[in-house]
Amino acid sequence: MVAPTHKAIRESQIERTVCVWAKNNGWLNFKFSSPSFRGVPDRMFIKDGLIVFIEFKAPSKKPTPLQVATMAKMQRYGANVAWFDNADDAIGWLRDLGTGRC
């Protein structure tokens, strides 16, 4: 058996990378939790009056059915919410939202 050439990327690494980028680019961010309701996204990001939510997943992982339902409900109420399994796409989404291109 051949040893892998790189370690698998963890969800926490993706989240940390995005949070560092966000902070360096004017976004305030908080770990988001709701003690009485499971399934909410991992993080809330705020910039220039815009509030967005991101659920982070490890590469090739998907949100649970409860997370999908919660994000859909949030969207029905007008929230900007998305999930990502890589830092580049999450950063691109924040960059676009922060410049008004979405």
C-alpha positions in Angstrom: 0.0 0.0 0.0 1.3 3.5 -0.9 1.1 6.2 1.7 -0.8 9.3 0.7 1.3 12.2 -0.3 -0.7 14.8 1.6 -3.0 14.8 4.6 -6.7 15.1 4.1 -8.0 18.6 4.5 -10.3 18.9 7.5 -13.4 21.0 7.8 -11.7 23.1 10.6 -8.8 24.0 8.3 -11.2 25.2 5.6 -13.1 27.3 8.2 -9.9 28.7 9.7 -8.6 29.7 6.2 -11.8 31.5 5.3 -12.1 33.2 8.7 -8.5 34.6 8.4 -9.1 35.8 4.9 -12.4 37.4 6.0 -10.8 39.2 8.9 -8.1 40.5 6.7 -10.7 41.8 4.2 -13.0 43.7 6.5 -15.4 40.9 7.5 -16.4 40.4 11.2 -17.2 36.8 11.9 -18.6 34.8 14.7 -19.0 31.1 15.4 -22.8 30.7 15.0 -24.8 28.4 17.2 -28.3 28.1 18.4 -28.6 26.1 21.6 -32.3 25.3 21.1 -32.0 24.5 17.4 -29.6 22.1 15.7 -28.6 22.4 12.0 -27.7 26.1 11.8 -24.6 27.1 9.7 -21.2 27.2 11.3 -20.3 30.9 10.9 -21.9 34.3 10.5 -20.0 37.0 8.6 -20.8 40.7 8.7 -19.5 43.5 6.5 -20.9 47.0 5.6 -24.4 46.0 6.9 -24.4 42.7 5.0 -24.9 39.5 7.1 -24.2 36.1 5.6 -24.0 32.6 6.9 -21.7 29.7 5.8 -21.8 26.0 6.6 -18.4 24.4 6.2 -17.8 20.8 5.2 -14.7 18.7 4.6 -14.0 18.1 0.9 -16.6 15.9 -0.8 -18.9 16.0 2.3 -22.4 17.4 2.1 -24.7 19.0 4.7 -27.1 16.8 6.6 -30.7 16.8 5.7 -31.4 19.0 8.8 -28.7 21.5 7.7 -30.2 21.6 4.1 -33.7 22.2 5.5 -32.4 24.9 7.9 -30.5 26.7 5.2 -33.5 26.6 2.9 -35.7 28.1 5.7 -33.2 30.8 6.3 -33.1 31.6 2.5 -36.9 31.8 2.5 -36.6 34.5 5.1 -34.1 36.4 3.0 -30.8 35.3 4.5 -27.7 34.9 2.4 -26.6 31.4 3.3 -24.4 28.8 1.6 -22.2 25.8 2.2 -18.8 25.1 1.0 -16.3 22.2 1.0 -13.3 24.3 0.1 -11.9 27.6 1.1 -11.4 29.0 -2.5 -15.2 28.9 -3.3 -16.2 30.3 0.1 -13.7 33.2 -0.2 -14.9 33.8 -3.8 -18.5 34.0 -2.5 -17.6 36.4 0.3 -15.5 38.5 -2.1 -18.4 38.7 -4.6 -21.0 39.6 -1.9 -18.6 42.1 -0.4 -18.2 43.9 -3.7 -21.9 43.7 -4.7 -21.3 41.3 -7.6 -23.9 38.7 -6.5 
